[in-house]
Amino acid sequence: MPLYGSNQPKRMFIYGRLDMGPTILTPSYGFGWTLSGWLLTPFLQQAGMETMMRMRQRVLSNITTTFASSYKRKVNLEEMLTKVAEIYEEEAETLTSTLMSLLEPFLILGMALVVAFVVISILLPLLEMNQIVK
């Protein structure tokens, strides 16, 4: 007879995650388990600014990564963030260009209305003076 799960107590720890979505647990863990987490922010507040800055500098100086899927060279955090910044800058320029191309006709129409208002404001008194002279 198959046994569902296990009667051994298990622990699961969830550390820092980039995905802020919900954590989905399947029932295959068995019945006896606990879930814990370690929050970095409260620890850093207790550690103090000097310790936090030392830790941050240590992490930043040692961060390298290798992209296994299609990249075969190591990049440091600065190179990676520079590339991401370039991509975001290109997207911002594209979005700005698109918005301006959509906005241009309305700006031209607005300027045409202002010019028409000025022309009518000048011609209306002239036409009234012409009526008075007749």
C-alpha positions as a LaTeX table, in Angstrom:
\begin{tabular}{lrrr}
\hline
Residue & $x$ (\AA) & $y$ (\AA) & $z$ (\AA) \\
\hline
Met1 & 0.00 & 0.00 & 0.00 \\
Pro2 & 1.57 & 3.36 & $-1.02$ \\
Leu3 & 2.13 & 5.84 & 1.81 \\
Tyr4 & 1.20 & 9.48 & 1.24 \\
Gly5 & 4.14 & 11.79 & 1.96 \\
Ser6 & 6.29 & 11.02 & 4.96 \\
Asn7 & 5.92 & 11.16 & 8.71 \\
Gln8 & 9.36 & 12.77 & 9.05 \\
Pro9 & 9.18 & 16.44 & 10.14 \\
Lys10 & 10.60 & 18.72 & 7.47 \\
Arg11 & 11.63 & 22.36 & 7.44 \\
Met12 & 11.57 & 24.71 & 4.52 \\
Phe13 & 13.36 & 28.06 & 4.54 \\
Ile14 & 12.63 & 30.74 & 1.97 \\
Tyr15 & 15.43 & 33.26 & 1.66 \\
Gly16 & 15.56 & 36.43 & $-0.44$ \\
Arg17 & 13.61 & 36.17 & $-3.67$ \\
Leu18 & 13.42 & 38.35 & $-6.75$ \\
Asp19 & 9.94 & 37.16 & $-7.62$ \\
Met20 & 7.52 & 38.89 & $-5.25$ \\
Gly21 & 4.60 & 36.65 & $-6.32$ \\
Pro22 & 3.02 & 34.10 & $-4.02$ \\
Thr23 & 4.92 & 30.97 & $-3.00$ \\
Ile24 & 2.88 & 27.94 & $-4.01$ \\
Leu25 & 3.38 & 24.78 & $-1.97$ \\
Thr26 & 2.12 & 21.47 & $-3.30$ \\
Pro27 & 0.79 & 18.72 & $-1.02$ \\
Ser28 & 3.68 & 16.41 & $-1.91$ \\
Tyr29 & 5.66 & 17.63 & 1.11 \\
Gly30 & 3.76 & 15.36 & 3.49 \\
Phe31 & 1.97 & 16.28 & 6.66 \\
Gly32 & 4.73 & 17.30 & 9.05 \\
Trp33 & 6.54 & 20.39 & 7.90 \\
Thr34 & 7.16 & 23.98 & 8.96 \\
Leu35 & 7.86 & 27.01 & 6.84 \\
Ser36 & 10.24 & 29.73 & 7.99 \\
Gly37 & 11.84 & 32.80 & 6.52 \\
Trp38 & 14.68 & 35.11 & 7.36 \\
Leu39 & 14.04 & 38.78 & 6.72 \\
Leu40 & 17.09 & 40.77 & 5.72 \\
Thr41 & 15.75 & 44.25 & 6.44 \\
Pro42 & 15.19 & 43.78 & 10.20 \\
Phe43 & 18.62 & 42.15 & 10.51 \\
Leu44 & 20.32 & 45.07 & 8.74 \\
Gln45 & 18.53 & 47.56 & 10.99 \\
Gln46 & 19.88 & 45.75 & 14.04 \\
Ala47 & 23.39 & 45.34 & 12.59 \\
Gly48 & 23.91 & 49.08 & 12.12 \\
Met49 & 25.02 & 51.26 & 9.23 \\
Glu50 & 28.76 & 50.44 & 9.44 \\
Thr51 & 28.19 & 46.68 & 9.33 \\
Met52 & 25.63 & 47.06 & 6.56 \\
Met53 & 28.03 & 49.12 & 4.43 \\
Arg54 & 30.86 & 46.57 & 4.97 \\
Met55 & 28.53 & 43.75 & 3.96 \\
Arg56 & 27.28 & 45.64 & 0.93 \\
Gln57 & 30.82 & 46.43 & $-0.23$ \\
Arg58 & 31.88 & 42.81 & 0.22 \\
Val59 & 28.93 & 41.57 & $-1.82$ \\
Leu60 & 29.38 & 44.16 & $-4.57$ \\
Ser61 & 33.09 & 43.48 & $-4.93$ \\
Asn62 & 32.55 & 39.72 & $-5.29$ \\
Ile63 & 29.45 & 39.54 & $-7.45$ \\
Thr64 & 30.03 & 37.79 & $-10.75$ \\
Thr65 & 27.70 & 35.57 & $-12.65$ \\
Thr66 & 27.77 & 33.26 & $-15.62$ \\
Phe67 & 24.72 & 32.95 & $-17.83$ \\
Ala68 & 24.59 & 29.26 & $-18.66$ \\
Ser69 & 21.95 & 29.46 & $-21.38$ \\
Ser70 & 23.66 & 31.53 & $-24.05$ \\
Tyr71 & 26.51 & 33.50 & $-22.48$ \\
Lys72 & 29.84 & 31.96 & $-21.64$ \\
Arg73 & 31.72 & 34.79 & $-20.00$ \\
Lys74 & 31.57 & 36.18 & $-16.53$ \\
Val75 & 30.21 & 39.67 & $-16.05$ \\
Asn76 & 30.41 & 41.82 & $-12.98$ \\
Leu77 & 27.51 & 43.74 & $-11.52$ \\
Glu78 & 28.59 & 47.04 & $-13.08$ \\
Glu79 & 28.68 & 45.60 & $-16.61$ \\
Met80 & 25.32 & 43.94 & $-16.15$ \\
Leu81 & 23.67 & 47.08 & $-14.76$ \\
Thr82 & 25.18 & 49.19 & $-17.55$ \\
Lys83 & 23.63 & 46.90 & $-20.17$ \\
Val84 & 20.26 & 47.01 & $-18.41$ \\
Ala85 & 20.48 & 50.82 & $-18.23$ \\
Glu86 & 21.18 & 50.99 & $-21.97$ \\
Ile87 & 18.15 & 48.82 & $-22.69$ \\
Tyr88 & 15.90 & 50.95 & $-20.49$ \\
Glu89 & 17.26 & 54.14 & $-22.05$ \\
Glu90 & 16.48 & 52.81 & $-25.53$ \\
Glu91 & 12.96 & 51.85 & $-24.44$ \\
Ala92 & 12.43 & 55.32 & $-22.94$ \\
Glu93 & 13.61 & 57.00 & $-26.15$ \\
Thr94 & 11.28 & 54.81 & $-28.22$ \\
Leu95 & 8.34 & 55.57 & $-25.93$ \\
Thr96 & 9.09 & 59.31 & $-25.98$ \\
Ser97 & 9.35 & 59.29 & $-29.77$ \\
Thr98 & 6.04 & 57.43 & $-30.08$ \\
Leu99 & 4.25 & 59.77 & $-27.69$ \\
Met100 & 5.58 & 62.85 & $-29.46$ \\
Ser101 & 4.49 & 61.52 & $-32.85$ \\
Leu102 & 1.00 & 60.98 & $-31.40$ \\
Leu103 & 0.98 & 64.39 & $-29.74$ \\
Glu104 & 2.26 & 66.44 & $-32.72$ \\
Pro105 & $-1.09$ & 66.67 & $-34.58$ \\
Phe106 & $-2.81$ & 68.00 & $-31.46$ \\
Leu107 & $-0.06$ & 70.56 & $-30.91$ \\
Ile108 & $-0.36$ & 71.73 & $-34.53$ \\
Leu109 & $-4.14$ & 71.97 & $-34.17$ \\
Gly110 & $-3.74$ & 73.96 & $-30.95$ \\
Met111 & $-1.28$ & 76.38 & $-32.60$ \\
Ala112 & $-3.65$ & 76.75 & $-35.57$ \\
Leu113 & $-6.50$ & 77.67 & $-33.21$ \\
Val114 & $-4.31$ & 80.28 & $-31.47$ \\
Val115 & $-3.30$ & 81.78 & $-34.83$ \\
Ala116 & $-6.94$ & 81.79 & $-35.97$ \\
Phe117 & $-7.96$ & 83.52 & $-32.74$ \\
Val118 & $-5.28$ & 86.20 & $-33.22$ \\
Val119 & $-6.25$ & 86.75 & $-36.87$ \\
Ile120 & $-9.96$ & 87.03 & $-36.01$ \\
Ser121 & $-9.12$ & 89.36 & $-33.11$ \\
Ile122 & $-7.31$ & 91.67 & $-35.54$ \\
Leu123 & $-9.80$ & 91.42 & $-38.43$ \\
Leu124 & $-12.99$ & 91.82 & $-36.41$ \\
Pro125 & $-12.27$ & 95.42 & $-35.30$ \\
Leu126 & $-11.14$ & 96.29 & $-38.85$ \\
Leu127 & $-14.39$ & 94.95 & $-40.30$ \\
Glu128 & $-16.41$ & 96.84 & $-37.68$ \\
Met129 & $-14.54$ & 100.07 & $-38.54$ \\
Asn130 & $-15.28$ & 99.40 & $-42.23$ \\
Gln131 & $-19.01$ & 99.06 & $-41.41$ \\
Ile132 & $-18.93$ & 102.35 & $-39.49$ \\
Val133 & $-17.23$ & 104.20 & $-42.35$ \\
Lys134 & $-19.87$ & 103.09 & $-44.89$ \\
\hline
\end{tabular}
